[in-house]
Amino acid sequence: MFEVIPAVDIKDGKCVQLRQGVLENEMISLDDPAAVAKDWISKGAKTLHLIDLDGAINGVRKNSDIISEILEFSKEKNVTVQIGGGIRSFEDAEILADLGADRVILSTVAIRNPEIVKQIADAFGSKFVIVALDSKDGKVAIDGWKTISEYSAVDVSKDFEELGAGSILFTNIDTEGLLSGIETTITEKLVKSVSIPVIASGGVTSLSDIVCLKQIGTEGVVVGSALYTGKFTLKEAIDSIKEKNEKEI
């Protein structure tokens, strides 16, 4: 069933939204990420997308207390939480599993050490592992989007599926945070290249963008800036695809 997934990105203890992933380009900065997460849950979110930006960009995971609070509350409400940012080892994934994370998002470490995907999937199950493929100019970006690899998302996605990844999170950096709408060509190719779910992210501006991503076969969309700047509400986003979800049941 297709899901609309609010993003809660944490930097220096605050919930932020960045334009193009650039630290200096903060569009939104809110003081209490846990309160933000709880608000999304109260408004109907069934899954949260939680990113430790300090971990992703600097390798320093200093938001652990906030993450633990969000995980504890989410568990009480039976809400799924997928977490990324600064996961560099099996031990990092194990710690998050022990804290109650439902899924971990592997990005840089998966590109540099693909076997870790199999190691974590074997230990915790395929559904626990999301591989994030962030694409800039057609190539996968790593190190908090600072380094561009030689791989395309479509090229490596099948490899990660075979290693045991339960899903792929695909972010189009070229449209991320710009509120300029989506570009679906690469996303649709990716959906067709694997049999595991693909979750889309980047550039969603309108309800029609969400419907379009549903139509091309993604199984969810992570939405950040559009929700935080009031382009539409979470309820409107959920309602935009509700009828299509009901027809699939």
PEPE-V894687 format. One line per field, one symbol per residue. ss: DSSP state (h for helix, s for strand, l for the rest). phi: phi as a letter, one per 20 degrees, with the letter a starting at -180 (. if undefined). burial: 1 if it has 24 or more other ideal C-beta (glycine too) atoms within 12 Angstrom, else 0. A space follows every 50 residues. Layout:
BEGIN
ss=???
phi=???
burial=???
END
This chain:
BEGIN
ss=llsssssssssllssssslllllllsssssllhhhhhhhhhhllllssss sshhhhhhlllllhhhhhhhhhhhhhlllssssslllllhhhhhhhhhhl llsssslhhhhhllhhhhhhhhhhlhhhssssssssllssssllllssll llhhhhhhhhhhhlllssssssllllllllllllhhhhhhhhhlllssss slllllhhhhhhhhhllllsssslhhhhlllllhhhhhhhhhhhhhhhl
phi=.fcddfecedblmceccdemmegfdfecbdfcgfffffffffeofdbddd ceffffedmdeddfffffffffffffeldfcdcbomedbgfffffffffo febdddcgfffebgffffffffecnfffddeedddclndfeclmmecdee defffefffffffofeaddddeffdfmeldnecdgfgfffgfecdefdde bonfccfffffffffeofdrbeccgfffemfaefffffffdffffffef
burial=01111111111001111111100000110100110111111001111111 11111110001011011111101100001111111111010110111011 11111111111001011111100101011111111101111111100010 11110111111011111111111111111011110110111011011111 1111101011111101111111111111001101001101100000000
END
